[in-house]
Amino acid sequence: MDDLKIRQKCEDMIQYGYIALRHFPKAEKFTLVAEIKLTMWRLLRLIVICNKRYYKKTSLQDLDGELDLLRSQVRLSKELGFLPLKKYEIWSRYLNEIGKMIGGWIRALKGFKV
């Protein structure tokens, strides 16, 4: 179970995110770009933590919240004109896949009562 699909999807999303963030204006490198990178790494960290915890409910809620924050940051980047539409669409697909996996994880947890 060490090779979680969601973990691999998150790592792929981070790789794509770094490529997309390279094209942001220099003025945003230490603000929005830094915040997005931090959120991506927090998302990966929470995935690893959720996998290791026995009681996952609060960790999964934190993970879901972090994903929502990242979605907002990426959407805002597009609206501000820093992220081209095509890159936004690709990145959003990654985030939607991760969101579906988190939703499935939460639903599976609800069916499993300890």
C-alpha positions in Angstrom: 0.0 0.0 0.0 3.0 2.3 -0.1 2.4 2.9 -3.8 -0.8 4.9 -3.5 -2.2 6.0 -6.8 -3.3 9.3 -5.3 0.3 9.9 -4.2 1.6 9.3 -7.7 -1.1 11.6 -9.2 -0.1 14.3 -6.7 3.6 13.9 -7.6 2.7 14.1 -11.4 0.6 17.2 -10.6 3.5 18.8 -8.8 5.8 18.1 -11.7 3.4 19.7 -14.1 2.8 22.6 -11.7 6.5 23.4 -11.5 6.6 23.6 -15.3 3.6 25.8 -15.5 4.9 28.1 -12.7 8.1 28.8 -14.6 6.2 31.0 -17.0 4.7 33.3 -14.3 6.0 36.9 -14.2 9.1 37.6 -12.1 7.1 39.8 -9.8 5.0 36.8 -8.7 7.9 34.4 -8.1 8.0 35.2 -4.4 4.3 35.7 -3.7 1.7 33.6 -5.7 4.2 31.1 -7.1 5.7 30.5 -3.6 2.2 30.0 -2.1 1.2 27.6 -4.8 4.3 25.5 -4.4 3.8 25.5 -0.6 0.2 24.3 -1.1 1.3 21.6 -3.5 3.9 20.2 -1.0 1.3 20.4 1.8 -1.1 18.4 -0.3 1.5 15.7 -0.8 2.5 15.7 2.9 -1.2 15.3 3.9 -1.6 12.3 1.5 1.4 10.6 3.1 0.0 11.4 6.6 -3.4 10.1 5.7 -2.0 6.9 4.5 0.0 6.3 7.7 -2.8 7.3 10.2 -5.2 4.8 11.7 -7.9 7.4 12.3 -8.0 9.3 9.0 -11.2 11.5 9.3 -9.7 14.8 10.3 -6.6 14.3 8.1 -8.8 13.6 5.1 -10.8 16.8 5.9 -7.5 18.7 6.0 -6.5 17.1 2.7 -9.8 18.1 1.1 -9.4 21.7 2.3 -5.9 21.9 1.0 -7.0 20.7 -2.4 -9.7 23.3 -2.4 -7.2 26.0 -1.6 -4.9 24.8 -4.5 -7.8 24.9 -6.9 -8.6 28.5 -5.9 -5.0 29.5 -6.3 -4.7 28.0 -9.8 -8.1 29.5 -10.8 -7.0 32.9 -9.6 -3.7 32.6 -11.5 -5.7 32.0 -14.7 -8.1 34.9 -14.0 -5.1 37.3 -13.3 -3.6 36.3 -16.6 -0.5 34.5 -15.3 -1.6 31.0 -16.4 -2.7 30.4 -20.0 -6.0 28.6 -20.5 -4.5 25.4 -21.9 -2.2 25.0 -18.9 -5.1 25.8 -16.6 -7.2 23.1 -18.2 -4.4 20.5 -17.8 -3.7 21.4 -14.2 -7.4 21.4 -13.4 -7.7 17.9 -14.8 -4.9 16.8 -12.4 -6.7 18.5 -9.5 -10.0 16.9 -10.4 -8.5 13.4 -10.5 -7.0 13.9 -7.1 -10.3 15.3 -5.8 -12.2 12.2 -7.1 -9.7 10.0 -5.3 -10.0 11.9 -2.1 -13.8 11.7 -2.4 -13.6 8.0 -2.9 -11.3 7.7 0.1 -13.7 9.7 2.3 -16.7 7.6 1.1 -14.8 4.4 1.8 -14.0 5.6 5.3 -17.6 6.4 6.0 -18.5 2.8 5.1 -15.8 1.5 7.4 -16.7 2.2 11.1 -14.2 1.3 13.8 
